[in-house]
């Protein structure tokens, strides 16, 4: 039968998870009331509750009547706080924004039946190239394209670009007339000013948060500079990690952080080709060699790049190739190697061979439960144990865990592809062309398994007989 949780005893829940504890009809009425309340239809909810209170009192159920009475009082108090329009009970959204140095916050007030039922801020980045009218137009089209509801009135703090076009589009989405206006006085203007003030406050909070993050990163970089006795602040840090399953589908990952912030456009993935057994040291050696051969080539040195990589480069357009060359040519101020003595030694050897031994490099050694992120210097016998609350530890941990995540995601992707391909390869009569056609048509091994014989036979290159054999084997 089960027992209700504490929320039921606190009268915060009707206990629908326990059979027969609440009447289905009563529960539905409660849900309907909540929906009406959230839609701003407070008077409808109050009318229903007052009726319930009278019914409970007539039935001499005074405890129930008192409970409903308290609900009525609470809703009335909330309604008083929500009341923002003194003269017009209408549905409208109020949209205002604040911006500074390429960052912006758009604030929306949701007003239903003259009551403020919700407010939501949206942070925007890289807005330098848009003026206010363009910014607002871009936001409105994106926001209302996915909004659950379009109100009949939208109040803006500033004029929007192409307002008539946006109005017609919103009217079409709503199915009724939608009006966009920029109020200059009265209650509506007060609402816009209130939304604008909220946007400025939120923007200030966000910028303060960004500054705190940048400050922590800077402190971490300075502390690392001191601990590692670096000549200068390591503004660009590259971290390398290896991921595999018992040596199969071995991959490498490189992440890049500049001034403590992830530079995802410069991340790189490496499919390890030189090892096919559990060998993290060999995989790390290959990855470092490939990364810094790329750097040497981009800097104009004569190095040998694998034919497969050159072929992949040639398949890209000139602009993409140029952009990637520029990224490869950027050298790190510090290299982090996820691993111990073996991985670090392999990386150091590769750097020395390629002439990049001047770049500072250290290993990041984690505890068995990933509860430590200590530093290993090349040739050192003891670890540098970072203080548990130090900014340097926070920075190293952030970079290392991001690299681990990136490597594992890439490995999972390759492993899934390998599992699909290898299973089909084991089936007689399913050659490379049929296998490719099947995977292209169905997308996954599960989808092929669930397909009918007719659907399988319809794939180019397949026959009824091969489809029946495939179905029986899967």
N, C-alpha and C positions, 0 to 999 in steps of 0.2 A: 504493500500500500504506500509506504514512504511517509516521511514527515516534512512539513514545510520548514524553510530556513528561518533565520532570525528576522529577515525583512518582513515576513508575514506577521510575526509577533509585534514588530514595530509599526505595523499597519502601513508599510511602504509597498506591499505587494499583496495581491489577492490569492497567491498560491496556485496558479493554473497548472503547475507541474505536478501537483498531487491530485489524482483522480477524485472527482466528486466533492472536492473541497469548496469549489466555487461554481455557482450555476453558470452554464454556458451563456445564457441570455444576459445575465448580469455582467459577465466579463466583456461581452461584445459591446454592451452599452457604455461600459467604462472606457474601452478603447475608442469608441466613437466620440465620447466626450473629450478625451485627450486630444484627438485629431482636430476637433472643432476649436479647442482652446489654442492649440498651436497655430491654427489658421487665423487666429484673432477674433473668433466668434464667441467672445466671452459671455455676452448676454444670453445666447442660446444655452450655453453650459449652465449658467446661473439659474435660468428658468427651469431646466431639468432637475438641478439639485434642490431647488426650493420645493418642487413637486415631491421629490423623494423624501425630503425632511417632513413635509406635512403628512405624507402617507405613513412614515415611521411613527410620528407622534400619534396619529389616529389609531394605529395598531398597538399603542401603549409601549412601543419599543423606543424608550427615551434615550437609551445609550446610543442607539443607531442614529436617532434624530440629532443628538448633540454632536456626534462625529461629523455628520453631513453639514451641520451648522458651522462647525469650525472650518470645513472645506470652503464653504461659501465666503466666510470672512477672509480667508487667505487669498482666494481668487479675486475678491473685491480689492484687497490691498495691492495685489500685483497689477490689477487693472488700473488703479490710480497711478502707480509708478509708470505704467506703460503709456498712459494717455499723453500724447504729444500734440495732437491736433484738436483745438478747442471748438472749431466750427464745422469741420468737414470730416465725416466718416467715410474715408476712401481708402482704396488699395494703391500703394505706390512704392517705388524704390527710390531712394535718395543716393546718388553716386557723386562722391567727391574724392579728391586726391591731393597728395603732397609729394613733392619730388626734390631731390638734391643730389648733385654729382653723379648722375646716371642711374640713381636708384629712385624708386617710387613706391608709394603705397596707395592703393585705391580702397576707399572705405564705402561699404554699402549698408544702408539702413533699410530693413524690410518693415514697411508699415502696412498693416491690414486693419480695415475698419477704423482708421484713425489711431491705431495703437502700434507702438513700436514693439514688434514681436521678435526681432533679432537684428544682430549687426555682425558684419563679417569683413575683416581686412584682407587684402591680397597684396603681397609683396612682389614687385616687378624689378627685373634687373636689365641692364644694358639699354636704357631708354634715351641715351644721349642724342641719337639721330632722329628722334620724334619730337615735334612740338606738342603743346598741350592738346590741341584739337585732334591731332593724329593719334596720340596716346589714348585718349578717351574713346575714339572711334574703334581702335584696335581692341581695346579691352571689352567694350560693349558687344562687339560681334563675337568675340571668343566666349565671353561669359554667358550670353543669352542663347548661344548656339546649343549649350548643354544644360541650361537652367530648367528646373522642373516646372517653373511657372513664370509667365510674363505678365506683370500687372498692367492696368490700363494707363497708368501715369508713371513717368520716369523723370525725376528732378535731377538736374545736373548743375555742378558748380560753374562749369565753363561751357562755351559753345563747342559742339562736336563737329568734326569734319563730315560733310555730306549727310546732314540730319534727316532730310526728306527720304533718302534711300534707306537709311537705318529704320526710320519710322515705318515705311512700307513693309520692310522685311519683318519687323517685330509684329506688325498687324497681321501679317500672313501667318506667323507662327502662333499667335494667340487666337486667331480666328475672329477677333474683334478689334476695334480701333485702339491704337496705342499712341499716346501723345508724349513727345519729349519736350521739356521746357527748361529754361534757365531763369528761375525766379530772382527778382531784384529787390523785393521788399515783402513784408508781412511774415506770417508764420512759416510759409514754405522757404523763404530765404533764411529764416532762423534755423530750420532743419538742415539746410545745405551748409550753413556755417558750423553747426554742431558736428556734422559729418567731416567737414574739412579739419576741424580742430582734432577730432579723433584720429584722422589720417596722419596729421603732423605728430601726434603723440606716439602712434605706432611706429612711424618712420624713425623717430628718435630712439625708441626702444631697440629696433632692429639694428640701427647703426651702432648703438652702444654695445650690443651683443657682438656684432662683427669686430668692433674695436677690441673688445675683451678677448675674442678668439685670436685676433692678430697679435695682441699684446702677449698672450700665452705662447703663441708660436715664436715670437721674437725672443722671449725669455728662454724658451727651450733651445733655440739656435745659439744664443749667446752662451748658455751653459754648456752645450755640446762643444762649442769652440774652445772653451776653457778646459773641459775635461780631456778632450782629444789633442789639446795643444795645437790647434789649427792656426794657420797664418791669418786667415780671414773667416768671416761668417759664411757658413755653408748654405748659401741661398738656394742653390739647386741640389737636391738630394735624389739619387736614384737607388731604388731598392729592388733586389732580385730574389726570387723564390722558385722552388721546383715543386711540382705536384705529380703524383702517379699512383697507380694501384698495383702493388707488387711488381713494379717495373714496367707495366703496360701503359700505353697512352701517356708516356712521360711528356710533360710540358714545362715550359718556363714562363715566368711573368716578370715584367719590369714595370714598376710604377715610378712616377716622377712627382716630386713636391717642390714647389718654388715658394720661398718665404713661408714655409709651413703649410701651404695650401696645395691640394691635389691638382695636378695639371693633366687631366684625363686625356686630352688630345695627344699627349706625348706617351701615353701608356703603350707598351708593346707586348705581343704574345709570341712565344717561340715553341714550335712543335719540335721536340728533341728527336734527332735522327741518328745520333752516333751510338746510342745505348739502347738495348732492348731487354736489359735485366735491371733489377733494383740497384741503381748506381746514381745517387744524388750528386756525388762528387763529379762524375763524368758529365752529367747533365748540366751542372753549374759551369763547368769548364767550357762546354760548347756554347752555352748562352752568352757568357761574357765575351768569348771570341767573336761570335756573330755580331753582338752589339757594337763592339769597339772596332771591328773590321769595317762596319758601316760608318762609324765615326771617321776612321782613317780615310776611307774612300771619299766621304763628303768633304773632307779637308784637303783633298787633292793628292793623297798618297796612293801609290800603286799597290793595291792589295787584291787578293783573289776572293771574289764573292761567289758562293755556290750558284750553279747554273739555274737551279729551281727558283732561287730568290730573284735572280736577274729576269727570268721569264715572267715572274709575278709583277716585277716593276714595269716591264715593257707593256704589260696589259693595262696599265693605268695611263690616264691622260697626262700631258706635260705639266699642267698646273699642280696636280696631285703629287707627281714625282718631285717637283721642285719644293713643295711644302714639306714632304717627307725628308728630303735631303737636308733641308734646313734644320729640321728637328733632330736628325741623327748627328748633325755637326755640333750641336750644343753639348758641351762636356759638363759632367757634374762636379760640384765642389766637394762632394762626399758620396761614397758608395756604401750602402748597407747590404750585407749578405745574410740572408736568413739561413742560419746553420752554424755548425761548429768549426773545428780545426780543419777538417777535410774540405768542406765547401769553401771556406775562406782561403785556404792554401791554393786550391785550384784556381780561384778567381785572381789571386795575386800573381800566379804563374802566367795566366793568360794576359793580364795587363802588362806584365814585364816583357813578354815576347812581342807584343804589339806596340811597345813604346809608350804606354800610358801609366807607368809605374809611379809617376809623380802625383797621381790622384789619390787622396786619402781614402782608405778603405777599412772597414771594420765588420766583424760578424755580430749578429744579434742572436744570442743564445737564450732560448726560452726554457722555463722549468717544465717538468713532466705534465703539469696541468695548465700550461700556458699562463702561469701566474707570475713569471719573472721575465724581464726583458733586459738581460745584462749584456755588456759590451765586451767583445773579444778583439784585442789588437793583434795584428800579424806577428807571429813569433812569440807572443806572450804566453806565460804559463798560468796566469791567473786572470779571472774575469774582473772587469770594472763593474762593480755593483752600484747601480744608480739608486739614489734615495727614492723611497717609495712615493713621496709626494713632490718630487722635483718636476719642473716643467720639461726637462730633458727626457725623463722617462715617459711622460705623457706624449711627447712628440714622437719618440722612437716607437712606442707602442702603437700609436695611430698609424704611422707609416707601415710598420711591419704587418699589422692586422689587415690593412687595406691591400697589401701585396698578396697576403695569404688568401684573402677573399677572391681577388682577381684571378689568381692562379687556379684555385679550386673550381671556380665557375667555368673557366676555359677547359679544365680537365673533364668536368662533368659533361660538357657539351661534346667533346671528342669521344668520351666513353660511350655516351648514348648512341652516337652515330656508328661507332664501331660495333656495338651490340646488335644494332639493326642489320648492319651489313653482314656481320659474321654469321648470324642465324640464317639469313637467306643464302649465303655462300655454301652452307652445308647441305642445301637441298639440291639433289640431282635434277638437272633439266632447267635450273634457273641460272642462266649465265649473266654476265655483266650487263648486257643490254636489257634483258628482262628485269633484272634486279633494279637497275636505274629507273626503268619505266614504272615499276611498281611503287618504288619509294617516291617518285615524283607525283604519281597520281594520288596516293593515299597518305603520304607524309610520315607514317610511322608503322612499325611492325604490328602494333596493336590494331591499327586501322585495317591493315592487310588481313590480319587474323579474323577480324569481325566482318569482312566483306563477304558477299555471297559469291557462289561459283560464277554466276552470270556476270557480276561486276568484275571479277578477276579475269574472266575470259575476254571481256571487252577491251582490256588494256592492249595496246599495240604490241605485237610479238607474242602474245599469249594465245593458247588454244584451249578448247573446252577440256581436253585431256590433261594438259599441264595445270589448268586451274583446279581440276579435281584432285590431282596429285598434291599440289601445293596446299589445298585446303585440308586434306587428310593429314599431312605432315605437321601443319601448324596447330 
